[in-house]
Amino acid sequence: MTSEDLDLVYYCDQCSVARAAYLIKLLDGELSFCAHHYNKHKEALDKKAYEVIELNKTEEAAPILEKAE
């Protein structure tokens, strides 16, 4: 997956309205699901998917520590 792939906007394949929160990689293609539909189908997806990518995830900045004097 490249940074260009992360810039794409994915919509849920189930409802087509909500923005996708997960990109599921399968041997024969990809699926995009909002959090609601991912959780609804998670058990079946866990059996078929070889990779699940959480989209729009932001990394928290590391806390700045004070220097010892």
LUMTI-297469 format. One record per residue (C-alpha): x, y, z; residue number from 1; residue in one letter. Coordinates in nm, 4 decimals. Example, Ala and Ser with C-alpha at 12.3 -4.5 7.8 and 13.67 -1.06 7.14 Angstrom:
REM residues 2
[[1.2300,-0.4500,0.7800],1,"a"] [[1.3670,-0.1060,0.7140],2,"s"] 
//
This chain:
REM residues 69
[[0.0000,0.0000,0.0000],1,"m"] [[0.1377,0.3403,-0.0958],2,"t"] [[0.0722,0.6851,0.0481],3,"s"] [[-0.1368,0.7586,-0.2625],4,"e"] [[-0.3695,0.4740,-0.1639],5,"d"] [[-0.4176,0.6322,0.1766],6,"l"] [[-0.5246,0.9626,0.0176],7,"d"] [[-0.8161,0.7973,-0.1620],8,"l"] [[-1.1622,0.8288,-0.0130],9,"v"] [[-1.3324,0.4944,0.0328],10,"y"] [[-1.7036,0.4498,0.0996],11,"y"] [[-1.8727,0.1540,0.2617],12,"c"] [[-1.9536,-0.1229,0.0122],13,"d"] [[-2.2584,-0.2186,0.2191],14,"q"] [[-2.4401,0.1128,0.2601],15,"c"] [[-2.2518,0.3358,0.0082],16,"s"] [[-2.3165,0.6394,0.2299],17,"v"] [[-2.0731,0.6211,0.5196],18,"a"] [[-1.7043,0.6760,0.4754],19,"r"] [[-1.5129,0.3493,0.5036],20,"a"] [[-1.3192,0.2917,0.8230],21,"a"] [[-1.1685,-0.0418,0.7133],22,"y"] [[-1.0206,-0.1754,0.3910],23,"l"] [[-1.0340,-0.5539,0.3827],24,"i"] [[-0.7958,-0.7368,0.1493],25,"k"] [[-0.9181,-1.0715,0.0195],26,"l"] [[-0.7526,-1.3136,-0.2213],27,"l"] [[-1.0043,-1.2205,-0.4911],28,"d"] [[-1.0412,-0.8451,-0.4270],29,"g"] [[-1.1033,-0.5777,-0.1685],30,"e"] [[-1.3963,-0.4636,0.0420],31,"l"] [[-1.4478,-0.1325,0.2198],32,"s"] [[-1.6709,-0.1059,0.5245],33,"f"] [[-1.7762,0.1606,0.7700],34,"c"] [[-1.7181,0.0682,1.1336],35,"a"] [[-2.0798,-0.0429,1.1794],36,"h"] [[-2.0787,-0.2884,0.8890],37,"h"] [[-1.7242,-0.4083,0.9624],38,"y"] [[-1.8296,-0.4998,1.3162],39,"n"] [[-2.1462,-0.6630,1.1835],40,"k"] [[-1.9479,-0.8897,0.9440],41,"h"] [[-1.6221,-0.9147,1.1433],42,"k"] [[-1.6491,-1.2850,1.2237],43,"e"] [[-1.6892,-1.3858,0.8577],44,"a"] [[-1.4252,-1.1361,0.7408],45,"l"] [[-1.1706,-1.2698,0.9902],46,"d"] [[-1.1978,-1.6093,0.8216],47,"k"] [[-1.1508,-1.4756,0.4650],48,"k"] [[-0.9304,-1.1661,0.4889],49,"a"] [[-0.5528,-1.1795,0.4763],50,"y"] [[-0.5189,-0.8136,0.5780],51,"e"] [[-0.7436,-0.5546,0.7431],52,"v"] [[-0.6331,-0.1927,0.7189],53,"i"] [[-0.7831,0.0692,0.9479],54,"e"] [[-0.8310,0.3807,0.7357],55,"l"] [[-0.8051,0.7397,0.8594],56,"n"] [[-0.6147,0.6296,1.1668],57,"k"] [[-0.4058,0.9072,1.3154],58,"t"] [[-0.0911,0.8490,1.5133],59,"e"] [[-0.0705,1.0188,1.8494],60,"e"] [[0.2337,1.2391,1.8963],61,"a"] [[0.4865,1.1149,2.1487],62,"a"] [[0.4809,1.3167,2.4698],63,"p"] [[0.7636,1.5658,2.5158],64,"i"] [[0.9633,1.4755,2.8219],65,"l"] [[1.1404,1.7301,3.0381],66,"e"] [[1.5178,1.7270,3.0319],67,"k"] [[1.6973,1.6352,3.3530],68,"a"] [[1.9410,1.8991,3.4735],69,"e"] 
//
